[in-house]
Amino acid sequence: KMAEKILEKDPNNEKMLELKAEGDMGLGKDEEALNINRKLFDRTKKIKYLFNIANVQMQQGNSKDLNETLDHIKSSPDYEKDSIDVADNQTGNLQKVPAPAVMCYVEAMLDYKNKDIKGMYAKMKQAVTIFPDYVNAQRDIQAIMQQSQRR
């Protein structure tokens, strides 16, 4: 609500648009979140907005558009050198993670959705190889290992 009030006076405030998009995603307003992130990417060309778009598309199960977005991210000139603020799944703390490691994590989640646990594990390992301090990927690797030991 606060972001909306600020946006009434300053409709191009990037931080408030980001907050509004996050709120919209949390409320299941996927199309609104997509539109805001597309607008932010078009204006700033920041790769983080493409990752936000991909996240919504994955939640929607929109694999055709998701694959196009992932290809767009990989072809971005900033892909290899950019970092993305990623929230720790448990604490919410932000961590700067290299874009290629985030891409491996996203691809691991796709493997998970497709019930390809071996592929998921390989992508998680690749994410940690790129960025050894990637907390979410480390935690997921541990969970996979514990699950496989129980079988």
N, C-alpha and C positions, 0 to 999 in steps of 0.2 A: 504493500500500500504506500509506503514511504517513497519507494522508487517511482511509483506512478505519479505522486504529487510533485516530485522534483522534475519528472519528465514533462509535466504540463508546462512548466516554466522554461525548461531546457531540454527540448525533445531529442537533442543529439548528444546528451551526456553519456559517454561510453560506459562508465562504471555503473550508472543507474540502469542502462539498457541491459547490461550483463546481469545485474541483480534481478531485473524483471524477468529475463529469460530463464534464469535459474528457478525463480519462483513459479513461473509458468510450467516448467518441466515437473517440478514437485507437485503441482496441482493437476497434472495430466493434460495441460493445455499444450499439446505437442505442436500443433500448427503455429500457435503464437510464438513458441520458443524457437521453432525453425525459422520463422520469418524474421525475428529479431536477430538471430545469429547470422542469417544470410545477409541482412542489412549491415551488421557489424563487420562481417568479412569483406563485403563489397567495398565498404568505406576504408577499412584499415589494412586489409590483406593479411591479418594476423592468423596464423595457422591454428591457434587455439580455438577459433570460432568454427573452423572446419571440423575439429575434433568434437565440439559441442553438437554440431549438426549430425555427425556420425553417431554420436551417443543417442540422440533422439531417434534417428532412423533405425538403430539397432533395437531400441525399446519397442518401436512400432512393428518390427519384423519386416521392414522395407528393404529387402536384400538388394534389389536392383539399384536403387538410389544410393544405398550404403556403399556398394562396391564402387560406384562412380565417385562418391565422396572420398573413399579411401585412396583411389587412384589419383584423385586431385591432390590429396595431402602428399602422397609420395612423390608427385611431380613438382611440388612447390619448391622454389629455389631456396627456401629457408628450412626445408625438411631436415637436412643433416645437421644443421647448427642450432636449430631452435629448441627451446625447452618449454614444457607445458606445466602449469601448476596443477598438480594432482592431489586430491584430498585423500588422506589415509582413510580407508574404509571403516576403521574402528574408532579413531580419535577425531577425525575431521581435520587434523593438521595438514597444512599444504606442504607439498614437496615438489621442487623443481626437477622434472624428469625429462631427459632428452626425448624429442619427438619420436625417433626410431624405436625406443624402448616402449613408449606409449602405444605405438602402432602394433608392436608384438603383443602387448597386453590386449588390445582391442581384437586382434586376430585370434588370440587365445579364447576370448569370450565367445567369438563366433564358433570356434571349434567346440566349445562347451555346449552352445545352443544346438549344435549338430551332433551332440553326443560322441564327439571324437576326443576322448580324454587323453590319449597318447599325443595327439596333435596339440591339445591344450597345454600339456606338460612341456612339450618341446618349445612352444612359443613362449611360455613363462620362463623357461631356462634361458632362452635367447634374450628376453627382456632383462633378466638379471645379469647376463653376460655383458650386455651393453651398459647397464647401470646397476652395479652390485648393491647399491643402497635402496633399491626400489622396494619399499615396504610392502605394498599390496601384492606384488608378484612373489616376493619371498614368502609371505603368509600363505598365498594360494599354493605354492609349491609344497610347503609343509603339509597343508591340508590334503593334497593329492597323495603325498607319500604316506600319510597316516591312513588314508582310505584304502590304499593298495595293500598296506600291511595287514589290515583287518580281513582282507579277502582270502 
